[in-house]
């Protein structure tokens, strides 16, 4: 056979119609290889436009071609000649040209024979499917890395968006206020807010941006900022919506708008004024039934110059006001039945004096089924009024008991118990999106009297929310029947917090320090990065599995 394979240049063509150009100068002549050995094969990317006549010729030929004999107006052909290519063999797979096997001048200075070309054709027939497999594998790796990058960015975006929501619910004597936020994707177009106003009043709102995902989340952040800034200037809910609408309309993307119900509460009297920009009607549960408050107006950002009429009413003792987004009412079960307002009203009627939102969400998950793919973002808010029971009285009593256990004060009966055996606070939460923020808030309320700085409390909140999300999402698979368990106790001069799941899924291993380069190269997974974050928010972190539970254990020094 001689040494006609002494120098082979393999050019491959990407699956796109045009791939990246890679012009490589022809290397200097090399000494002839030892008998029985071949020189290194060079692999380059070749840009061949879809309208280049050489492309159709190579597909039709499907055999070795002598470059010098070709006569056509082809930029690729000119580059091959300039590179010193004498023979080019097309690599064709499934009727598509995926590469060229190019050979330069033989070192023996002999011409390529018919036998040489036959051997090259056989080689190409075997190389083409192998090259196709390599191309597909490479593309899958690129796509996997891109998906991982996007997933990490969305995770960060969700964390940022969650921090735009209220960090804690308002605490006012006589009022019990609750809220639940559950995005359909990593980020959401739904949001809710509470805004402190002058004279002890409070504004509250629930809003829903059309569409889902990142575009809706960006409009959500903009609308929230506009509503907050406008609320500082106008006392009237109607004027707040009118001004926000006029500011939002010039910049909101086409075919997008925001529905919003905005109210102002006087907690001393129970009087409420609301305005509505195309949102679901809020309804009031009373002893005598339900009242729908029909303030109506156009959605925000849809048309300029809109006005928003107001409705005034009062919550009497024992009444509850419920605000929802479409994600609850318009959800479907496997039989395509809608959850609907009537079902919500029945739940409110039965559970008005209980943890209403939790009862609604448990029924919602039972209705939609375990394999439910959430159709839309979901937000709930309740305001319940009972002036006979000050809202802060019971939490304060429980908080003082917790603090006595944590600080070691002898005033509390539980303080004499071993703190590592008797928790100062212990509770469970259903594994539902958003409940990680409830867990963090309950812990922050429990330690509010320890005198920690705002920075230290914020680090504790971040660690708790991340650990609780890890238990609910990764450990329990967001199955509301599998609760996350949180306990607080004192161990010497340290606060100990344990967050446990039910062990339905393998525990996430603790990762080394995150490396984006290692992650993209496939050497490190993004799973476990949350544990790295938690570990850096507290003084000590441990992870273990015991008695069918996976547990994250956090320690914070009490004397810091």
Buried (B, 14 or more C-beta within 10 A) or exposed (E): EEBBBBBBBBBBBBEEEEBEEEEEEEEEEEEEBEEEEEBEEEBBBBBBEEEBBBBEBBEEBBBBBEBEEBEEEBEBBEBBBEBBBBBBBBBBBEEEBBBBBBBBBBBEEEEBEEEBBEBBBEBBBEBBEEBBEBBEEEEEEEEEBEEBBEEBEBBEBBBEBBEBBBBEBBBBEBBBBBBBBBBBBBBBBBBBBBBEBEEEBBBBBBBBBBBBBBBBBBBBBBBBEBBBEBBEEBBBBBBBBBBBBBBBBEEBEEEBBBBBBBBBBBBEEBBBBBBBBBBBBBBBBBEEEBBEBEBEBBBBBBEEEBEBEBBEBEBBEBBBBBBBBBBBBBBBBEEEEEBBBEBBBEBBEEBBEEEBBBBBBBBBBEBBEEEBEBBBBBBBBBBBBBBEEBBEEEBBEBBBBBBBBBBBEEEBEEBEBEBEEBBBBEBEBBBBBBBBBBBBBBBBBBBBBBEBEEEBBBBBBBBBBBBBBBBBBBBBBBBBEBBBBBBBBBEEEBBBBBBBBBBBBEBBEBBEEBEEEEBBEEEBBBEBBBBBBBBEBBEEBEBEEEEEBBBBBBBBEBEE
